[in-house]
Amino acid sequence: MIPIKKSRLLTATLAIMLGAVCALAAPSSVPEPDPALHRVTGNVVDSKGDPLVGAVIMMKGNDKVYAVTDLDGNYAIDVPDADAILVFTFIGFTKTEERVSGRKIINVQLLEENTELADAVVVAYGRQKRESVVASISTVDPENLKVSTSRSISNNLAGSVAGILAIQRSGEPGYDNSTFWIRGISTFQGAGGDPLVLIDGIERDINNIDAEEIESFSVLKDAAASAVYGVRGANGVILINTKRGQIGKPRVTIKAEMAGTAPVKLPQYIGAADYMQLIDDTLVDTGASPMYTQNIARTRANYDPDLYPDVNWIKAVSKDYASNQRVTAEFSGGTDILRYSFVAAAFNEQGILTRDPNKEWDPSIKLQRYNVRSNVDLSITPTTKLRFNIGGYLQDRNSTTQSVSEIFNRAFRHVPFSFPVQYSTGQIAGNEESNVWAMATQMGYQRTSQHKIETLFSLDQDLDFITKGLKANASFSFDRLSSGTVSRSTTPDMYNPASNRNEEGMLMITKKSNGSNTLGHSTSGSFGTKSLYLEASLSYNRTLAQKHALQGLLLANRRNYDNGAKLPYRTQGLAGRVAYTYDSRYVAEFNFGYNGSENFAKGHRYGFFPSVALGWVVTEEPFMAPIKQYVNKLKLRASYGQTGNATLDGRRFAYLSTITDDWDTLKEYRWGEETNYNRNGMAEGEFAVSDLTWEKVNKANLGFELGLFKGAIDLQVDLFDERRNNIFMERESIPATAGFIKMPWQNYGKVKNQGAEISLKVNKQFESGLFLSAIGTFTYAHNTIVEMDEAASVVGTNRAKTGHPVNQLFGYLDDGLYTYEDFVDVENGILRSDLPEVTLVNKVRPGDIKYKDIGGIDGKPDGKIDVYDKTAIGGTVDPELVYGFGLNISYQGLDFGVLFSGVGRTWNILSGNVIPVSNKGVYYNVFTNYEDRWTVDNPSQDVFYPRLDYGTNANNNQASTWWLKDMSFLRLKNLELGYSLPSKITDRIRMSGIRVYVRGTNLLTFSSFKLWDPELKSTTGAAYPAMKSASFGVEFKF
Amino acid sequence: MKLKYILIGILALLGAMSCDSYLDKQPDDQLTIETVFENRTNMERWLAYIYTGIPKYYIYDGPDAIADELAPSVGWESQGFKAILYQNGNWTPSQPGVITYWQTLPKLIRQAYIFIQNAKPLEDVSETEVNYMKAECRFMIAYYHALLVMNYGSIPMMKEAVVGTNASDMMIKQQKFYEVVDWIAEELEETAEQLPNYYDDASKYGRATALWCYAIRARLLTFAASPLVNGNPAMQNVRNIDGENIFSAEFDPERWRVAADANKTLITKAEEAGHAIYVEMADGDIDPFQSYQNAVMLRYNQGNTEIIIPRTYDDAGYFDRQANPRSMGGAGAIGITQNLVDAFFMKNGLVPITGYNSDGSPIINAASGYTETGFSTTNEVAKTTWIYADKSTTTESKSEFNHVIVPSGTFNMYCNREPRFYISVLYNEQYHFGKRMHGSQNWYTNFFSGGEDGGPSHDSPSAGYLIRKRVDPSAIPSDSKGTYIKRQGIVYRLAEAYLSYAECLLEYAIAKGTYAQAQAEIIKHVNKIRERAGIPVYGTESGDIPIPTDPLVMRDLVRRERRVELNCEYGNRWYDLRRWNEAEKVLNGNYYGMNTLADKDHRDDFYKRTRYQTRKFISYWWPIPQDDIDKNINLVQIPDWN
């Protein structure tokens, strides 16, 4: 708890914020009573006794008579009949009816609906009652997505959503989005692996929406859920709907949050003297002369830092801390005619790159994003509704002219002793690795501005006059994204590292290259993207005779996506659904998508993607009635169906042959006595594949849902099996001698993907006012390549990729390190005759990694360690397992939340560059665990590094189980403590709520891998680190 | 009623969207094979791509570096320099490498066939021109096959562009070496008749001519006559999928005669077309310094008629940067081996070092006057306009003919060597024109440890030498200056034809026992090289070096002449070492250089032969990439790589 008296900062913030919004918090006025009418007043509160603002009170049978509660939950309604029935409704709460019976004051406590059972689930092209959902769909409370201070909500998915495997590979502002898959990877082609993300039904980027804009978040996983998306549904679909206004007085929420950030983990490297000593030790060990004797002594003695530097390059280019800030404001409200919701968000983030205070310009990373969204619903007539959404964002990024990831890469691999950051005399030295500090601070800056507008115009028409329950809808949307860059680049004079000092003590330094020394200027813009979307649909939704619930949908859509390519990308399709529920017990559903893609020739253009799903709500059976108070939900469901994919990686109009003139592939040639007759290459490109058609995925899903103790415990388990056929791929078995520049495409590959998801939610409201909720999610997906046109002589051997997951890691199997006993002649590297000969390197020595001979040209061990001995090791770099668990407790005004998320079944093979001094001290640093290695004095097998060589050891740097590391980790993703001021206080200042909170993100990480943050995909640790943060926020509600 | 209209509207919309024409569109700018060849520029672009396969001349991670010639800094290994991996024997068929012809050339061959099939005369492309272009394609097909067969030994022939995409149709098998060679030679001979000796249009310089055909034919046939492939018992384990031996078991001396004829044809045709050994004169005599330097620096239109096949698009400026000392903005790391340093003749035309002891120490030919102890006490002077050796001269004094080539105080190893030595080798403490022009405090190379051009930085010569040949001596990389930047690569120059011709004659004579009769013709062609090199010729006149009576001694001299003359050019040494069956001996074991760990305070220590690398030789043939061995079940890997 934070006592207000003590928190001056809070009071100050409050005062400012209040001033800013006082105009909005206009006092509610109560009209004079009409004597002919019977006036009822009262107060509407929730189960905690807090007022409900915007609850609607309506006279039953006459919807012209209604009232809405004000900021204090008070209402006044004039009813013509003192015996009327009042209906109290509020979204998320159970509808309550009260007979007036002459009363003047009616106070009502509304109970929260058991949301698990009653609320509507956002499904493809519509909503369904939760109990009748038979497809596999995860829904997430948007509050559960606000678990970090990150710009991108994709970073908040891991562990929060069952069915999503997500991992964040970088912390670079603007490029720190997570990679995610729904139910894992089921294709080996670059394209066609990403889930479809629909925001308000339109394909949009998940990373640039603010979490505050989100009203609902659903993940469609099986064929029943996504078949209607046909062509685009193969990889699962995420449906996000943005907030819409509700009938009621204006409601305002303002939130401000500021965070300090720091890298989750930076690798620890040894300094200059130790590094050089290690080089010398290694040289001596391999029979050569030491090189650095004098340098080591002088570096240790700090004799002349210009000549004998010891630089921590990461420190030189980065700050220890950065920060980000976020302010959001939300306004919503409305009447039965017009409902509105406005959300504005500002996000500001600084990176950890440093700047040179001597330069007036600033290349450090700064990112600002402003989001706005305005969603308006207008009831033109009682049966006609118009929706109008406009949203968008503006994102500005200031950064270095050099690639930030390259700067980090270099900062991590620059060695500490080659030259100082800057000589004491001011010159900047660099070698072939250049000078990363200069790259970061001396080469100018650039500003990139990106903006996007997103619109949706939609008309809903009730067609009850034709038949009850029929509706029609037409939607139109256009989105436009564009960006431009202003680059102010410059280059400094660069010098060769000083070799010595002359007699006068001046540094002997020679110029390497002349710089430009003034800021240049260039601008560039990109076409960006533009998409138009048109949709029309008819839907039917009716329950007959209380028992037969019918749902139907027929929808047509068309999309035109233009990214500046020669022609825009086009798709069109039809989708439909028929669902029938008998007595809330038996559910059957049929869905289909029928889609066309321009990628295929006429006749192969359209694909039909059907799915069926069946469900049995056991708890609705009469025989379950006795135990229904304990088991409130038991549902079994199954689905089977097909979805498709039409996207080819880098190939369009595959039925046409092409001519290529791609310079990167074909280059140019010049003739002429003066080399001045220049022609860029041109050649045969792609082959026409006239029968290329849909990639199809057959998906089966079995689901089990259990609710216990009136929904206090909710468990959902799904098992899935996906078979993807006809995967587009470039043929893999055609030899180079065929001379094809591009390998022909074909519907060839097959991948199988299986797994399970579990989601568990616990909600418990105790009498004492303590509220406790816990969530747990678990997602596991494992895929297997069934067919990928692998070379005939490889299939079935230990080298085969077929039969393993997509992107399976391969390498040798290590058998420990060679010992002296393994050699007949150590000097000449002659091994005992019973050991396999090593062909990877000219000779091995004790302490080198020993590999197992498992294969040969004919598939049998051949007494040689060669390429035929490689095999699948570990699994894949992308995790197969993601899980999360969290707990939220609130008591009176205090709330506490904690969320852990973890990944498992993820591996990586460390690059040979992590082997100390294998790059001869030219680049790559030495980790502090360098002493954990095989040496003549420590001939241990239980070491991190094998024997070291000065230079590449082509035996030890092979991908092998020796370097295979389990990158599983568990993170304390979010830790949050909040305090809401009691309504006594907020009432007095005419607010409906104030909450302050502190939050920590990524505070703890548990992993068996210690050298760097295991979430980075890097094999060397050289990457912009992910960030942890500590933040403070305040939230005002009016 | 209003609602009905809305409904009708929505239904109409649904109806309108179902029409298929929405997806009925195609790119309007898509070229097809047919339309490409309706346009002159596109035809030339097609041809340009086919030409890109001609190996680059200014390349330092290529064949020169895996022979005993170029020595890129061994520190560059960590920056992906493949040649160093190969030198160390850390090489497997699954790693792409220094030579990637297997992956790249079939693509070009296929495009050449497509050109031949589809090109036709156009309004602005005459029938003659189309026929020339088709013949150029035919030349390229043959040339690329020649490159493949000289590197991989056992290759399938690509005699057409595969139709269709059925993988099993493409599993072609390897052919016998001589079947491939004879087919290429025949193709080249026929193509030569379809092509002119030169093009009148200056912009067409660099396009294949009849002389190109003769040159590649001569080079290939010389290779094919050589001991590696001509009756080599060690090659009898190389077979194709049918179990046929790829290489002939019988030595056929006629192969040498055929090769000699091919070289003779080339020489005759080239001389008829006005090609000659490039010379510059100084005060009435051949200036060997300028002549040898500029034979590989100047373009044809600058008077360098020695060039027979140019690579008109090459990257000399980058090469200069990598080769020049670090302190003047270069990368200072393209070194050369001590082997090459030792190979040069003395000024008196004699051989200084005849071999090595097992500890790497040289066996010195005392008669040559060579010594590698101590430092010189007098200036060595030569008559030349070559200004790059003498600190006392600058550009302005180019007319002087009395240059100090080697000032006193130079390590004796580098004294009294032939002119080609000074054009080819940049040794420690040598005056450096570029460093002086750059404004360095020190005008001499400083390869000592801690020196501005030396270690421990990896932008330094590992063996203590940098390459000087083919490097613009006036280049100052830090300022992007230099006078030869726009030079072209040389694929074939006339000197090679003379040396090959001499060698073929000699080998045929050895096989037939007719050395005495052939001697004069052999000597004549070797001497053409030595005259330009400015060293005594073989002969009977006074001052001449006596002609060896033992043909095997003569063989050593011819080979050495070739090694020196063509050093560090276009991988010639890599092919020669292999075809002479010497690679296993030369490219294996310890490699020596100067002691680059010595600092300036220990000057004498620097000039000690020191091992800097141990090499391992694996095979005479480049491995077929594992990928293709896996895919094409009809291919057989060279046994060394299995």
HADDOCK unambig.tbl for C-alpha pairs under 7 A between the chains (distance, minus, plus):
assign (segid A and resid 291 and name CA) (segid B and resid 597 and name CA) 6.64 0.50 0.50
assign (segid A and resid 474 and name CA) (segid B and resid 10 and name CA) 6.55 0.50 0.50
assign (segid A and resid 496 and name CA) (segid B and resid 327 and name CA) 6.53 0.50 0.50
assign (segid A and resid 499 and name CA) (segid B and resid 450 and name CA) 5.48 0.50 0.50
assign (segid A and resid 499 and name CA) (segid B and resid 451 and name CA) 5.76 0.50 0.50
assign (segid A and resid 499 and name CA) (segid B and resid 452 and name CA) 5.40 0.50 0.50
assign (segid A and resid 510 and name CA) (segid B and resid 327 and name CA) 5.54 0.50 0.50
assign (segid A and resid 510 and name CA) (segid B and resid 328 and name CA) 6.94 0.50 0.50
assign (segid A and resid 511 and name CA) (segid B and resid 328 and name CA) 6.77 0.50 0.50
assign (segid A and resid 511 and name CA) (segid B and resid 329 and name CA) 6.63 0.50 0.50
assign (segid A and resid 511 and name CA) (segid B and resid 478 and name CA) 6.97 0.50 0.50
assign (segid A and resid 512 and name CA) (segid B and resid 327 and name CA) 6.93 0.50 0.50
assign (segid A and resid 512 and name CA) (segid B and resid 328 and name CA) 6.34 0.50 0.50
assign (segid A and resid 512 and name CA) (segid B and resid 329 and name CA) 4.13 0.50 0.50
assign (segid A and resid 512 and name CA) (segid B and resid 478 and name CA) 5.26 0.50 0.50
assign (segid A and resid 513 and name CA) (segid B and resid 329 and name CA) 6.21 0.50 0.50
assign (segid A and resid 513 and name CA) (segid B and resid 478 and name CA) 4.51 0.50 0.50
assign (segid A and resid 513 and name CA) (segid B and resid 479 and name CA) 6.69 0.50 0.50
assign (segid A and resid 514 and name CA) (segid B and resid 478 and name CA) 6.76 0.50 0.50
assign (segid A and resid 514 and name CA) (segid B and resid 479 and name CA) 6.94 0.50 0.50
assign (segid A and resid 536 and name CA) (segid B and resid 10 and name CA) 6.37 0.50 0.50
assign (segid A and resid 536 and name CA) (segid B and resid 13 and name CA) 6.90 0.50 0.50
assign (segid A and resid 536 and name CA) (segid B and resid 14 and name CA) 6.05 0.50 0.50
assign (segid A and resid 556 and name CA) (segid B and resid 14 and name CA) 5.92 0.50 0.50
assign (segid A and resid 556 and name CA) (segid B and resid 17 and name CA) 6.94 0.50 0.50
assign (segid A and resid 566 and name CA) (segid B and resid 27 and name CA) 6.93 0.50 0.50
assign (segid A and resid 567 and name CA) (segid B and resid 27 and name CA) 6.60 0.50 0.50
assign (segid A and resid 570 and name CA) (segid B and resid 23 and name CA) 6.54 0.50 0.50
assign (segid A and resid 597 and name CA) (segid B and resid 23 and name CA) 6.74 0.50 0.50
assign (segid A and resid 598 and name CA) (segid B and resid 23 and name CA) 5.03 0.50 0.50
assign (segid A and resid 598 and name CA) (segid B and resid 24 and name CA) 6.98 0.50 0.50
assign (segid A and resid 658 and name CA) (segid B and resid 30 and name CA) 6.62 0.50 0.50
assign (segid A and resid 658 and name CA) (segid B and resid 31 and name CA) 6.54 0.50 0.50
assign (segid A and resid 658 and name CA) (segid B and resid 32 and name CA) 6.26 0.50 0.50
assign (segid A and resid 659 and name CA) (segid B and resid 31 and name CA) 5.80 0.50 0.50
assign (segid A and resid 659 and name CA) (segid B and resid 32 and name CA) 6.17 0.50 0.50
assign (segid A and resid 666 and name CA) (segid B and resid 49 and name CA) 5.88 0.50 0.50
assign (segid A and resid 667 and name CA) (segid B and resid 49 and name CA) 6.99 0.50 0.50
assign (segid A and resid 668 and name CA) (segid B and resid 48 and name CA) 6.32 0.50 0.50
assign (segid A and resid 668 and name CA) (segid B and resid 49 and name CA) 6.43 0.50 0.50
assign (segid A and resid 668 and name CA) (segid B and resid 52 and name CA) 6.97 0.50 0.50
assign (segid A and resid 669 and name CA) (segid B and resid 48 and name CA) 5.10 0.50 0.50
assign (segid A and resid 669 and name CA) (segid B and resid 49 and name CA) 6.79 0.50 0.50
assign (segid A and resid 669 and name CA) (segid B and resid 51 and name CA) 6.73 0.50 0.50
assign (segid A and resid 669 and name CA) (segid B and resid 52 and name CA) 6.00 0.50 0.50
assign (segid A and resid 669 and name CA) (segid B and resid 313 and name CA) 6.12 0.50 0.50
assign (segid A and resid 670 and name CA) (segid B and resid 312 and name CA) 6.11 0.50 0.50
assign (segid A and resid 670 and name CA) (segid B and resid 313 and name CA) 5.19 0.50 0.50
assign (segid A and resid 671 and name CA) (segid B and resid 203 and name CA) 6.16 0.50 0.50
assign (segid A and resid 671 and name CA) (segid B and resid 204 and name CA) 6.08 0.50 0.50
assign (segid A and resid 671 and name CA) (segid B and resid 205 and name CA) 6.01 0.50 0.50
assign (segid A and resid 671 and name CA) (segid B and resid 206 and name CA) 5.25 0.50 0.50
assign (segid A and resid 671 and name CA) (segid B and resid 207 and name CA) 6.92 0.50 0.50
assign (segid A and resid 671 and name CA) (segid B and resid 312 and name CA) 5.42 0.50 0.50
assign (segid A and resid 671 and name CA) (segid B and resid 313 and name CA) 6.87 0.50 0.50
assign (segid A and resid 672 and name CA) (segid B and resid 202 and name CA) 5.66 0.50 0.50
assign (segid A and resid 672 and name CA) (segid B and resid 203 and name CA) 3.80 0.50 0.50
assign (segid A and resid 672 and name CA) (segid B and resid 204 and name CA) 5.25 0.50 0.50
assign (segid A and resid 672 and name CA) (segid B and resid 205 and name CA) 4.51 0.50 0.50
assign (segid A and resid 672 and name CA) (segid B and resid 206 and name CA) 6.04 0.50 0.50
assign (segid A and resid 672 and name CA) (segid B and resid 312 and name CA) 6.87 0.50 0.50
assign (segid A and resid 673 and name CA) (segid B and resid 202 and name CA) 5.71 0.50 0.50
assign (segid A and resid 673 and name CA) (segid B and resid 203 and name CA) 6.23 0.50 0.50
assign (segid A and resid 673 and name CA) (segid B and resid 205 and name CA) 5.32 0.50 0.50
assign (segid A and resid 673 and name CA) (segid B and resid 301 and name CA) 6.18 0.50 0.50
assign (segid A and resid 675 and name CA) (segid B and resid 312 and name CA) 5.63 0.50 0.50
assign (segid A and resid 675 and name CA) (segid B and resid 313 and name CA) 6.28 0.50 0.50
assign (segid A and resid 677 and name CA) (segid B and resid 203 and name CA) 5.90 0.50 0.50
assign (segid A and resid 679 and name CA) (segid B and resid 44 and name CA) 6.75 0.50 0.50
assign (segid A and resid 679 and name CA) (segid B and resid 45 and name CA) 5.22 0.50 0.50
assign (segid A and resid 679 and name CA) (segid B and resid 48 and name CA) 5.96 0.50 0.50
assign (segid A and resid 680 and name CA) (segid B and resid 45 and name CA) 5.59 0.50 0.50
assign (segid A and resid 680 and name CA) (segid B and resid 48 and name CA) 6.63 0.50 0.50
assign (segid A and resid 681 and name CA) (segid B and resid 45 and name CA) 4.82 0.50 0.50
assign (segid A and resid 681 and name CA) (segid B and resid 46 and name CA) 5.80 0.50 0.50
assign (segid A and resid 681 and name CA) (segid B and resid 48 and name CA) 5.35 0.50 0.50
assign (segid A and resid 681 and name CA) (segid B and resid 49 and name CA) 4.27 0.50 0.50
assign (segid A and resid 682 and name CA) (segid B and resid 45 and name CA) 5.20 0.50 0.50
assign (segid A and resid 682 and name CA) (segid B and resid 46 and name CA) 4.68 0.50 0.50
assign (segid A and resid 682 and name CA) (segid B and resid 49 and name CA) 6.14 0.50 0.50
assign (segid A and resid 683 and name CA) (segid B and resid 46 and name CA) 5.65 0.50 0.50
assign (segid A and resid 683 and name CA) (segid B and resid 111 and name CA) 6.57 0.50 0.50
assign (segid A and resid 733 and name CA) (segid B and resid 167 and name CA) 6.48 0.50 0.50
assign (segid A and resid 733 and name CA) (segid B and resid 631 and name CA) 5.31 0.50 0.50
assign (segid A and resid 734 and name CA) (segid B and resid 167 and name CA) 5.16 0.50 0.50
assign (segid A and resid 734 and name CA) (segid B and resid 631 and name CA) 6.48 0.50 0.50
assign (segid A and resid 735 and name CA) (segid B and resid 170 and name CA) 6.97 0.50 0.50
assign (segid A and resid 735 and name CA) (segid B and resid 628 and name CA) 5.38 0.50 0.50
assign (segid A and resid 735 and name CA) (segid B and resid 631 and name CA) 5.64 0.50 0.50
assign (segid A and resid 735 and name CA) (segid B and resid 632 and name CA) 5.82 0.50 0.50
assign (segid A and resid 736 and name CA) (segid B and resid 103 and name CA) 5.69 0.50 0.50
assign (segid A and resid 736 and name CA) (segid B and resid 106 and name CA) 6.86 0.50 0.50
assign (segid A and resid 736 and name CA) (segid B and resid 628 and name CA) 6.45 0.50 0.50
assign (segid A and resid 737 and name CA) (segid B and resid 106 and name CA) 5.27 0.50 0.50
assign (segid A and resid 738 and name CA) (segid B and resid 106 and name CA) 6.69 0.50 0.50
assign (segid A and resid 738 and name CA) (segid B and resid 162 and name CA) 6.45 0.50 0.50
assign (segid A and resid 738 and name CA) (segid B and resid 170 and name CA) 5.99 0.50 0.50
assign (segid A and resid 739 and name CA) (segid B and resid 106 and name CA) 4.40 0.50 0.50
assign (segid A and resid 739 and name CA) (segid B and resid 107 and name CA) 3.80 0.50 0.50
assign (segid A and resid 739 and name CA) (segid B and resid 110 and name CA) 5.48 0.50 0.50
assign (segid A and resid 740 and name CA) (segid B and resid 107 and name CA) 5.77 0.50 0.50
assign (segid A and resid 741 and name CA) (segid B and resid 107 and name CA) 5.96 0.50 0.50
assign (segid A and resid 744 and name CA) (segid B and resid 165 and name CA) 6.87 0.50 0.50
assign (segid A and resid 791 and name CA) (segid B and resid 630 and name CA) 5.76 0.50 0.50
assign (segid A and resid 791 and name CA) (segid B and resid 631 and name CA) 4.57 0.50 0.50
assign (segid A and resid 792 and name CA) (segid B and resid 631 and name CA) 6.47 0.50 0.50
assign (segid A and resid 793 and name CA) (segid B and resid 630 and name CA) 5.44 0.50 0.50
assign (segid A and resid 793 and name CA) (segid B and resid 631 and name CA) 6.81 0.50 0.50
assign (segid A and resid 793 and name CA) (segid B and resid 633 and name CA) 6.92 0.50 0.50
assign (segid A and resid 794 and name CA) (segid B and resid 630 and name CA) 6.31 0.50 0.50
assign (segid A and resid 840 and name CA) (segid B and resid 90 and name CA) 5.92 0.50 0.50
assign (segid A and resid 840 and name CA) (segid B and resid 91 and name CA) 6.60 0.50 0.50
assign (segid A and resid 840 and name CA) (segid B and resid 92 and name CA) 6.58 0.50 0.50
assign (segid A and resid 841 and name CA) (segid B and resid 89 and name CA) 6.36 0.50 0.50
assign (segid A and resid 841 and name CA) (segid B and resid 90 and name CA) 4.63 0.50 0.50
assign (segid A and resid 842 and name CA) (segid B and resid 89 and name CA) 5.50 0.50 0.50
assign (segid A and resid 842 and name CA) (segid B and resid 90 and name CA) 6.21 0.50 0.50
assign (segid A and resid 842 and name CA) (segid B and resid 616 and name CA) 6.52 0.50 0.50
assign (segid A and resid 867 and name CA) (segid B and resid 94 and name CA) 6.90 0.50 0.50
assign (segid A and resid 919 and name CA) (segid B and resid 78 and name CA) 4.88 0.50 0.50
assign (segid A and resid 920 and name CA) (segid B and resid 75 and name CA) 6.43 0.50 0.50
assign (segid A and resid 922 and name CA) (segid B and resid 458 and name CA) 6.98 0.50 0.50
assign (segid A and resid 952 and name CA) (segid B and resid 78 and name CA) 6.96 0.50 0.50
assign (segid A and resid 954 and name CA) (segid B and resid 90 and name CA) 5.97 0.50 0.50
